[in-house]
Amino acid sequence: MLPRIFQRLRHRLFGGDTSYDAGLENEALFWRKALADEGKRWSPEAFRQRMDPEFAFPPHLQELVAASPAANRDPIQVLDVGAGPLTAVGFHWPGRQVDLSAVDPLADVFDSILDDLQLAPPTRTRKAAGEDLLSVFPADSFDIVVCSNALDHSRDPLQCVRQMFAVTRPGGWVFLWHYRNEAEEEGYAGLHQWNLDESAGDMILWNRKARHSCRMELGSQAVVDTRPDSQVSRAIVTRIQKQVV
Ligand SMILES: C[S@@+](CC[C@H](N)C(=O)[O-])C[C@H]1O[C@@H](n2cnc3c(N)ncnc32)[C@H](O)[C@@H]1O
């Protein structure tokens, strides 16, 4: 993708279609280019890792499993929401079984890209938007629900958070990783219609018309903890645990 400063300049100078639907088309184009040369112009390391049949289940998610009723359950059920064509969540955990599902509203397009390029990732992304998870999965069915760099690409991030929370088992976790305030950075163009930010540990979803607190919206069954990612500038991590009632 073009560096941000050039994207903003291009929008300002030449306009162009900055609608949400045009954003979905651009996202599909981005992935077709990114995967075409085994990630050489995107990230060769990410491509290699995500295609690896032994892609490791990451330590920060192992810690969440340990702090939940899933600590004693096998297999554990994990969902990646807005996964793109190659989920960034691994599944290989020696001594444990991780049953990983990945969803994205562009899954049909990703299928044709993967087929054209004859790529067979270890986890195939299925079609579903974050807003509609309950039409695909039963409530209370995942130990961990992950959404990385995708919630702020959705049309309705609050509905996505509600649905992610609904499909999480009591005692389980929603894990979110995002850059702060991307819509402001991107000039509310394309998929970037919402900002995510942190305030006193809460996750705030906001744009020019609305502002939502995840703590207020999810209520007392949710313990929400948002903090900066100490490794990545501008990134924030949110862990939401669904209390057992
Ligand atoms: C920047 S990519 C991130 C992909 C992947 N999570 C990663 O970290 O590589 C954003 C993804 O969000 C997806 N997306 C867009 N709208 C969405 C929605 N309503 N629900 C879930 N994902 C959505 C896009 O299709 C795209 O694959």
The ligand as an ORCA input file, in Angstrom:
! r2SCAN-3c Opt
* xyz 0 1
  C      -6.034     -4.732      7.364
  S      -6.911     -6.235      7.058
  C      -6.360     -7.215      8.435
  C      -6.374     -8.681      8.152
  C      -5.769     -9.555      9.260
  N      -6.524     -9.466     10.489
  C      -4.337     -9.201      9.489
  O      -4.010     -8.745     10.594
  O      -3.522     -9.394      8.570
  C      -8.575     -5.788      7.506
  C      -9.579     -6.887      7.252
  O     -10.849     -6.492      7.819
  C     -11.829     -7.065      7.008
  N     -13.160     -6.491      7.279
  C     -13.791     -5.484      6.633
  N     -15.024     -5.322      7.124
  C     -15.179     -6.236      8.114
  C     -16.265     -6.586      8.951
  N     -17.440     -5.959      8.900
  N     -16.105     -7.622      9.812
  C     -14.904     -8.281      9.864
  N     -13.853     -7.988      9.074
  C     -13.983     -6.984      8.201
  C     -11.316     -6.808      5.610
  O     -11.985     -7.582      4.643
  C      -9.836     -7.169      5.790
  O      -9.572     -8.513      5.480
*
